[in-house]
Amino acid sequence: MSMLPIISNFQGDFVLQLVAVDSENTMDQVAAAAAHHSVGRRVAPQPDKVIRVRRQDAQAFFPQDARIGDLGVQPMECLEFIFTDAA
């Protein structure tokens, strides 16, 4: 377990956020940490949606249950947080 700083580029937010997550966090936990800094502040809540995570400019999302420390995400890497329909 170690802290991993990432940059959150949250859909609909005009501010990039520095978010510290744990290397053992799942991508759902990472999404929740990023949402804490954006949703309800500058981004409207979308309770009927799921927040998915991907690398900046990537097409594919990370698996929701994957641990961020196992995905090769580097410190200070920018990740995109996108609202999607629930699976």
C-alpha positions in Angstrom: 0.0 0.0 0.0 1.4 3.3 -1.1 0.0 6.7 -2.0 -0.3 7.4 -5.7 -1.0 11.0 -6.8 -3.1 11.2 -10.0 -4.5 14.1 -12.0 -8.3 13.9 -12.3 -9.8 15.2 -15.5 -13.5 14.8 -14.6 -16.2 15.1 -17.3 -17.8 18.5 -17.2 -15.3 20.0 -14.8 -13.1 22.8 -16.0 -10.5 22.2 -13.2 -7.9 19.5 -13.1 -7.6 18.1 -9.6 -4.7 16.4 -7.9 -6.1 13.4 -6.1 -4.1 11.1 -3.8 -5.3 7.5 -4.0 -3.9 4.2 -2.5 -2.2 1.8 -4.9 -4.6 -0.9 -3.6 -7.7 1.1 -4.5 -10.0 -0.3 -7.1 -11.0 1.9 -10.0 -14.4 2.3 -8.5 -12.7 3.7 -5.3 -10.5 5.9 -7.4 -13.6 7.2 -9.3 -15.3 8.0 -5.9 -12.2 9.9 -4.7 -12.1 12.0 -7.9 -15.9 12.6 -7.7 -15.5 13.9 -4.2 -13.6 16.9 -5.6 -15.8 17.6 -8.6 -19.4 16.3 -8.3 -21.7 18.6 -6.4 -19.1 21.4 -6.7 -18.6 22.1 -10.4 -20.3 19.0 -11.9 -23.9 18.1 -11.4 -24.6 14.7 -9.8 -25.8 12.0 -12.1 -27.1 9.3 -9.7 -28.4 7.1 -12.5 -24.9 6.8 -14.1 -21.6 5.0 -13.2 -18.3 6.8 -13.2 -15.7 5.0 -15.3 -12.0 5.7 -15.6 -9.6 5.6 -18.5 -6.2 7.0 -19.4 -6.2 10.4 -21.0 -7.4 10.1 -24.7 -7.8 6.4 -24.4 -11.0 4.6 -25.8 -11.1 1.7 -23.3 -12.1 2.0 -19.7 -10.2 0.3 -16.9 -12.1 -2.6 -15.3 -14.0 -1.3 -12.3 -12.6 -3.9 -10.0 -9.0 -3.5 -11.1 -6.5 -2.1 -8.6 -4.8 1.0 -9.8 -1.4 -0.2 -8.6 -1.7 -3.2 -11.0 -2.5 -1.1 -14.1 0.8 0.6 -14.6 -0.6 4.1 -13.8 2.3 6.4 -13.1 2.4 9.1 -10.4 0.9 12.4 -11.7 -0.7 10.6 -14.7 -3.9 12.3 -15.9 -6.9 10.0 -15.9 -10.3 10.8 -17.3 -13.5 10.2 -15.3 -16.6 9.7 -17.4 -20.3 9.2 -16.5 -21.6 6.1 -18.3 -24.8 4.1 -18.2 -25.0 1.5 -15.5 -24.0 -2.0 -16.7 
